[in-house]
Amino acid sequence: MDEQMRQHLSEYDRAVARCGETYTGMSSDERVVRQVSGRQLEEHAPSDRTNPTCTGCEGQPWPCTITLGAIAYSDPRLN
């Protein structure tokens, strides 16, 4: 597995964790964005950790554009 794939998997793991987090003062907009991102990350999960394909795109390469977008939207700095 190459370094870029390791980085994508690490970013995916952090995004999944962020989608499950809440904090005092979280806006309803951010809560909705995290819920939507979490669903997209779940639907487009990597098939495995060594040679992943996208579970939501019928075996297409992982990460797909939906996954990359969901990772970005889960980041509170962007919300």
C-alpha positions, 0 to 999 in steps of 0.5 A: 500500500502506498503512502497516499492510500495510508493517508486517505485511510487515516483521514477517513478514520478521523472523519468517521470519528468526527461525525460521531462527535458533538460538543456544547455550542455545536450549531444545528447546521454543523450537526446536520452536515456531520450526519450527512457526511457520516452516512456518506462515509458509511455508504462509501467505506473502503472494502478492506485496508490493503487494496480497497475498493468503494463499497458504494460504487460497485467495486470502483477504486477507493476513495471515490469523490463522494468519500473525499467530499464527505471527509472534507465536509466533516471537518469543523474548520470548513463548517 
